[in-house]
Amino acid sequence: MLTFETGSVIAWAANISIVLIVIGGVFAFIRLVKGPSFPDRVVVLDFIGVLVVALAALFSITTGFSAYLDVSVAFALVAFLGTVAFARFAEKRRPGNAPDDKATEQAKEETP
């Protein structure tokens, strides 16, 4: 197991990184609650996923346990799939983009 001395440069960098990640998470949560549109919220959720992966990787570095790296890789994959699913949902949600909307428009044009 890899441990760092209290006054080492890596320990200082890790502590500063944790603080910056938490500050980023607070701002991201504010944007998630406030965010004016659905795509903004999707981007923020993806950013929060990146922050969680960064935090897990940072804990892996500071504690020396490689299991946190496995967790961060798995979470990154799940977050990516969630972002793709939200993007597909947002694309279908726009008016005129769904296959049913196009079929309905064609049917309206064909009926006298």
BASE-797127 format. One record per residue: residue in one letter; residue number from 1; x, y, z of N, C-alpha, C in turn. Coordinates in Angstrom, 1 decimal. Example, Ala and Ser with C-alpha at 12.3 -4.5 7.8 and 13.67 -1.06 7.14 Angstrom:
 res   n     nu     nv     nw    cau    cav    caw     cu     cv     cw
   A   1   13.2   -5.7    7.8   12.3   -4.5    7.8   13.2   -3.3    7.8
   S   2   12.8   -2.2    7.1   13.7   -1.1    7.1   12.9    0.0    7.9
***
This chain:
 res   n     nu     nv     nw    cau    cav    caw     cu     cv     cw
   M   1    0.8   -1.2    0.0    0.0    0.0    0.0    0.9    1.2    0.0
   L   2    0.5    2.2   -0.8    1.2    3.4   -1.0    0.7    4.5    0.0
   T   3    1.5    5.0    0.8    1.1    6.1    1.7    2.0    7.3    1.5
   F   4    1.5    8.4    1.8    2.2    9.7    1.7    2.5   10.3    3.0
   E   5    3.6   11.0    3.1    3.9   11.7    4.3    3.0   12.9    4.4
   T   6    2.7   13.4    5.6    1.8   14.5    5.7    2.3   15.8    5.0
   G   7    3.5   16.1    4.9    4.0   17.3    4.3    4.5   17.1    2.9
   S   8    4.2   16.0    2.3    4.8   15.8    0.9    4.0   16.6   -0.1
   V   9    4.6   16.8   -1.2    3.9   17.6   -2.3    2.7   16.8   -2.8
   I  10    2.8   15.5   -2.9    1.6   14.8   -3.4    0.4   14.9   -2.4
   A  11    0.7   14.9   -1.2   -0.4   15.0   -0.2   -1.0   16.4   -0.3
   W  12   -0.2   17.4   -0.5   -0.8   18.8   -0.6   -1.6   18.8   -1.9
   A  13   -1.1   18.3   -3.0   -1.8   18.3   -4.3   -3.1   17.5   -4.2
   A  14   -3.1   16.4   -3.5   -4.3   15.6   -3.3   -5.3   16.4   -2.5
   N  15   -4.9   17.1   -1.4   -5.9   17.8   -0.6   -6.4   19.0   -1.4
   I  16   -5.6   19.7   -2.2   -6.1   20.8   -3.0   -7.0   20.3   -4.1
   S  17   -6.7   19.1   -4.6   -7.6   18.6   -5.7   -9.0   18.2   -5.1
   I  18   -9.0   17.6   -3.9  -10.3   17.3   -3.3  -11.1   18.5   -3.1
   V  19  -10.5   19.6   -2.6  -11.2   20.8   -2.4  -11.8   21.4   -3.7
   L  20  -11.0   21.4   -4.7  -11.4   21.9   -6.0  -12.5   21.0   -6.6
   I  21  -12.5   19.7   -6.5  -13.5   18.8   -7.0  -14.8   19.1   -6.2
   V  22  -14.7   19.3   -4.9  -15.9   19.5   -4.1  -16.6   20.9   -4.5
   I  23  -15.7   21.9   -4.7  -16.2   23.2   -5.2  -16.9   23.1   -6.6
   G  24  -16.3   22.3   -7.4  -16.9   22.1   -8.7  -18.2   21.3   -8.6
   G  25  -18.3   20.4   -7.7  -19.6   19.7   -7.5  -20.6   20.6   -6.9
   V  26  -20.3   21.5   -6.1  -21.3   22.5   -5.6  -21.8   23.4   -6.7
   F  27  -20.9   23.9   -7.5  -21.3   24.7   -8.7  -22.2   23.9   -9.7
   A  28  -21.8   22.7   -9.9  -22.5   21.8  -10.8  -23.9   21.5  -10.2
   F  29  -24.0   21.3   -8.9  -25.4   21.1   -8.4  -26.2   22.3   -8.5
   I  30  -25.6   23.5   -8.3  -26.4   24.7   -8.5  -26.9   24.9   -9.9
   R  31  -26.1   24.5  -10.9  -26.5   24.6  -12.3  -27.5   23.6  -12.6
   L  32  -27.4   22.4  -11.9  -28.4   21.4  -12.1  -29.8   21.8  -11.7
   V  33  -29.9   22.5  -10.5  -31.1   22.9  -10.0  -31.6   24.1  -10.8
   K  34  -30.7   25.1  -11.1  -31.1   26.3  -11.8  -31.3   26.2  -13.3
   G  35  -30.4   25.4  -13.9  -30.2   25.3  -15.4  -31.4   25.5  -16.2
   P  36  -31.4   26.4  -17.1  -32.6   26.8  -17.8  -33.2   25.8  -18.7
   S  37  -32.5   24.8  -19.2  -33.1   23.9  -20.1  -32.7   22.4  -19.8
   F  38  -33.4   21.5  -20.5  -33.1   20.1  -20.3  -31.7   19.7  -20.8
   P  39  -31.2   20.2  -21.9  -29.8   19.8  -22.3  -28.8   20.4  -21.4
   D  40  -29.0   21.5  -20.7  -28.1   22.0  -19.7  -28.0   21.1  -18.6
   R  41  -29.1   20.5  -18.2  -29.1   19.6  -17.0  -28.4   18.3  -17.4
   V  42  -28.5   17.9  -18.6  -27.9   16.6  -19.1  -26.3   16.8  -19.1
   V  43  -25.9   18.0  -19.5  -24.4   18.3  -19.5  -23.9   18.3  -18.1
   V  44  -24.7   18.9  -17.2  -24.3   19.0  -15.8  -24.2   17.6  -15.1
   L  45  -25.2   16.7  -15.5  -25.1   15.4  -14.9  -23.9   14.6  -15.4
   D  46  -23.5   14.9  -16.7  -22.3   14.3  -17.2  -21.1   14.8  -16.5
   F  47  -21.1   16.1  -16.2  -20.0   16.7  -15.5  -19.9   16.2  -14.1
   I  48  -21.0   16.0  -13.4  -21.0   15.4  -12.1  -20.4   14.0  -12.1
   G  49  -20.7   13.2  -13.2  -20.1   11.9  -13.4  -18.6   12.0  -13.5
   V  50  -18.1   13.0  -14.2  -16.7   13.2  -14.4  -16.1   13.5  -13.0
   L  51  -16.8   14.3  -12.2  -16.2   14.6  -10.9  -16.2   13.4  -10.0
   V  52  -17.2   12.6  -10.1  -17.2   11.3   -9.2  -16.0   10.4   -9.7
   V  53  -15.8   10.3  -11.0  -14.7    9.5  -11.4  -13.3   10.1  -11.0
   A  54  -13.2   11.4  -11.1  -12.0   12.0  -10.6  -11.8   11.8   -9.1
   L  55  -12.8   11.9   -8.4  -12.7   11.7   -6.9  -12.3   10.3   -6.6
   A  56  -12.9    9.3   -7.3  -12.5    7.9   -7.0  -11.1    7.7   -7.4
   A  57  -10.7    8.2   -8.5   -9.2    8.1   -8.9   -8.3    8.7   -7.9
   L  58   -8.7    9.9   -7.4   -7.9   10.6   -6.4   -7.8    9.8   -5.1
   F  59   -8.9    9.2   -4.7   -8.9    8.3   -3.5   -8.0    7.1   -3.7
   S  60   -8.0    6.6   -5.0   -7.1    5.5   -5.3   -5.7    5.9   -5.2
   I  61   -5.4    7.1   -5.6   -4.0    7.5   -5.5   -3.6    7.7   -4.0
   T  62   -4.4    8.4   -3.3   -4.1    8.7   -1.9   -4.1    7.5   -1.0
   T  63   -5.0    6.6   -1.2   -5.0    5.4   -0.3   -4.2    4.3   -0.7
   G  64   -3.9    4.2   -2.0   -3.1    3.1   -2.6   -3.9    1.9   -2.9
   F  65   -5.3    1.9   -2.8   -6.1    0.8   -3.1   -6.5    0.9   -4.6
   S  66   -6.2   -0.1   -5.4   -6.5   -0.1   -6.8   -8.0   -0.4   -7.1
   A  67   -8.7   -0.8   -6.1  -10.2   -1.1   -6.3  -10.9    0.2   -6.6
   Y  68  -10.5    1.3   -6.1  -11.1    2.6   -6.5  -11.0    2.9   -8.0
   L  69   -9.9    2.5   -8.6   -9.8    2.7  -10.0  -10.8    1.8  -10.8
   D  70  -11.0    0.6  -10.3  -12.0   -0.2  -11.0  -13.4    0.4  -10.9
   V  71  -13.7    0.9   -9.7  -14.9    1.6   -9.5  -15.1    2.8  -10.4
   S  72  -14.0    3.6  -10.5  -14.1    4.8  -11.4  -14.3    4.4  -12.9
   V  73  -13.6    3.4  -13.3  -13.8    2.9  -14.7  -15.2    2.4  -15.0
   A  74  -15.7    1.7  -14.0  -17.1    1.2  -14.2  -18.1    2.3  -14.1
   F  75  -17.9    3.3  -13.2  -18.8    4.4  -13.1  -18.7    5.3  -14.4
   A  76  -17.5    5.4  -14.9  -17.4    6.2  -16.2  -18.2    5.6  -17.3
   L  77  -18.1    4.3  -17.4  -18.9    3.6  -18.5  -20.4    3.8  -18.3
   V  78  -20.9    3.7  -17.1  -22.3    3.8  -16.8  -22.7    5.3  -17.0
   A  79  -21.9    6.2  -16.6  -22.2    7.6  -16.9  -22.3    8.0  -18.3
   F  80  -21.4    7.4  -19.1  -21.4    7.6  -20.6  -22.7    7.0  -21.2
   L  81  -23.0    5.8  -20.8  -24.3    5.3  -21.3  -25.5    6.1  -20.9
   G  82  -25.5    6.6  -19.7  -26.6    7.5  -19.2  -26.6    8.8  -20.1
   T  83  -25.5    9.3  -20.4  -25.5   10.6  -21.2  -26.0   10.3  -22.6
   V  84  -25.6    9.2  -23.2  -26.1    8.8  -24.5  -27.6    8.6  -24.5
   A  85  -28.1    7.9  -23.4  -29.6    7.7  -23.3  -30.3    9.0  -23.2
   F  86  -29.8   10.0  -22.4  -30.4   11.3  -22.2  -30.4   12.0  -23.5
   A  87  -29.3   11.9  -24.3  -29.2   12.6  -25.6  -30.2   12.1  -26.6
   R  88  -30.4   10.8  -26.6  -31.4   10.2  -27.5  -32.8   10.6  -27.0
   F  89  -33.0   10.6  -25.7  -34.3   11.1  -25.2  -34.6   12.5  -25.6
   A  90  -33.6   13.4  -25.5  -33.8   14.8  -25.8  -34.0   15.0  -27.3
   E  91  -33.3   14.2  -28.1  -33.5   14.2  -29.6  -34.9   13.9  -30.0
   K  92  -35.5   12.8  -29.4  -36.8   12.4  -29.7  -37.9   13.3  -29.1
   R  93  -37.5   14.0  -28.1  -38.4   14.9  -27.4  -38.7   16.2  -28.2
   R  94  -37.8   16.6  -29.0  -38.0   17.8  -29.8  -39.2   17.6  -30.8
   P  95  -40.1   18.6  -30.9  -41.2   18.5  -31.8  -40.7   18.3  -33.3
   G  96  -41.4   17.4  -34.0  -41.0   17.2  -35.4  -39.9   16.2  -35.6
   N  97  -39.3   15.7  -34.5  -38.2   14.8  -34.6  -38.5   13.4  -34.4
   A  98  -39.6   13.1  -33.8  -40.0   11.7  -33.5  -40.6   11.1  -34.8
   P  99  -40.4    9.8  -35.0  -40.9    9.2  -36.2  -42.5    9.3  -36.3
   D 100  -43.1    9.3  -35.1  -44.6    9.4  -35.1  -45.0   10.8  -35.6
   D 101  -44.3   11.8  -35.2  -44.6   13.2  -35.7  -44.6   13.3  -37.2
   K 102  -43.5   12.7  -37.8  -43.4   12.8  -39.2  -44.5   12.1  -39.9
   A 103  -44.9   10.9  -39.4  -46.0   10.1  -40.0  -47.3   10.9  -39.9
   T 104  -47.5   11.5  -38.7  -48.7   12.3  -38.5  -48.8   13.5  -39.5
   E 105  -47.6   14.2  -39.7  -47.6   15.3  -40.6  -47.9   14.8  -42.0
   Q 106  -47.4   13.7  -42.4  -47.6   13.2  -43.8  -49.1   12.8  -44.0
   A 107  -49.7   12.2  -42.9  -51.1   11.8  -43.0  -52.0   13.1  -43.1
   K 108  -51.6   14.2  -42.4  -52.4   15.4  -42.5  -52.3   16.0  -43.9
   E 109  -51.1   15.9  -44.5  -51.0   16.5  -45.8  -51.7   15.7  -46.9
   E 110  -51.9   14.4  -46.7  -52.5   13.6  -47.7  -54.0   13.6  -47.6
   T 111  -54.6   13.9  -46.4  -56.0   13.9  -46.3  -56.6   15.3  -46.8
   P 112  -57.6   15.2  -47.5  -58.2   16.5  -48.0  -59.0   17.3  -47.0
***
